[in-house]
Amino acid sequence: MKAKDYFSLALRIIGFLTLAHGLRDLVDFALMLLNYTSTHSSFGYYLILGLLYSVVGIYLLRGAPLIVRFAYPTTETGESENDPGI
């Protein structure tokens, strides 16, 4: 595996954790709507954070091609400039 592949794998792992955090916030939001939990935060806080974390997590799980291309730009030959080809 090349450095670019390891970077992509790390992004996917971070994406999974981010998605899990977002889903937990959405579950908290649903529980607040059903009056199962009491908290000092508003409903909108959990809804907005849950949706934001979920969208970012899904993007990272999909491989985050824009971030990978920014970190490892390709040359005209199709090889990454920063990757020594380990």
N, C-alpha and C positions, 0 to 999 in steps of 0.2 A: 504494500500500500504506500502511496505517496503522501506527502504532507497535506496536500489538498484534500485527499480522502479522509485523513484523520480529522482535519478541520471540519469537514462536512459531517462526519460522525459525531463530533462534539456538539455541533449546532443541533443535530437531531436529538441528542440526549437532553440538551438544554430545552429544546422545544417540547419534549415529552413532559419534563418537569414543569415548565411554564403552563402547558395545557392542563395538567393535573391541578395546579394551583387555581387556574381560572375556573375550572369545573367545580372546585370546592367552593369558590366564592359564589358561583351561580346556585349551588345547593344551599348555601347559607341564605342567599336572597329568597329562594323558594320557601325555606323554613321560616323566614321572617314574615313572609306573606301569610303563612298558615298559622302564625302566632306560636310556633313551637320554641322559638328562642327569643330572648330579650337582649338587646344590645343598645348601646348609646349611639350607634351610627345610623345613618338613614338608609332607606331601601335603595335609593339611587347609587349610593357608594358601592354596594356589593354588586349591583347590576352592571354598572360601568366598568368596575375593575374586573369582574368576571368575564365580560365580553372582550375587554381589551387583552387580558392575559390569554384567553382562548384563541383569539385571532392571531396574536403573535406566536403562540405555541404551535398552531397549525401551520403558519408560514415557515417556522423553523423546522418542523417535522417534514415539510415538503422539500427541504434541502436548502432553503434560502438562497436561491441562485444569484440574486443581486449582491448579497454579502460575500458569497464565495468568489464571484467575479471581481469584486472590489479588493478582496484580500489576495487573490491569486489571478491577476490579469493574464490573459493569454496573448501570445505573440501571433504574428501572421502565420506561423507554421502550426499553430494550434496547441503549442506547449506552453506551460505556465512559466512566467519569467522567474518567479521566486522559488520554484521547485527544482532542487538539484537532481531529481530523478533517482531517489534512493531506492 
